[in-house]
Amino acid sequence: MRSLKQSFLVSLAVVGLFMTGGQALHLSAARQDSKAPLSNQKDSSQAPQWLEQQVRHELVMLPYYGVFDNLSYRVDGSRVELFGEVSRPTLKSDAEWGVARIEGVNTVINHIEVLPLSPNDDRIRLAVYRAIFRNSALQRYSLGAVPPIHIIVKNGNVTLEGVVANEMDRNLANLRANGVSGVFSVTNNLTVEG
């Protein structure tokens, strides 16, 4: 028990040290081109890029966003649509509230699905997490406040979302998730970087 507790504390320390920008969060429309505020933009073509960056930042900073949640968004002018699945109902409302207060956002359409409460799904989440992140080849993906591999479990069905470095890691994560007892199906939506 003591070594498990020590391992957990070391893992938390390592998470803070090794968080990388590209692997911190997989959001489908994320861009990091411009850092000037919307009101300071001289070229109106930069405004959508700035807005996308701000939406991404707001979602990354949500306090309870983690490996068992998946968020994505689409920016269309001053309208932002939110998509994904979350394991806590408060995360859905926090995401909407956070994005709505960004300068330049007039409308937020929230399509985020709150996953059903299920002790069996909770057991599968933990088992898939262990199967993937305890594998020595995939362990590096557990580093970071929000790991780049997201595990979504709904009624015993697992969906893997996020970004990995290569096709071998993508296939290995799929294989590890399929090997978990009680999993009905695995949908592998992991994409390869680059």
Secondary structure, 3 states (H helix, E strand, C coil): CHHHHHHHHHHHHHHHHHCCHHHHCCCCCCCCCCCCCHHHCCCHHHHHHHHHHHHHHHHHCCCCCCCCCEEEEEEECCEEEEEEEECCHHHHHHHHHHHHCCCCCCEEEECCEECCCCHHHHHHHHHHHHHHHCCCCCHHHHCCCCCCEEEEEECCEEEEEEEECCHHHHHHHHHHHHCCCCCCEEEEEEEECC
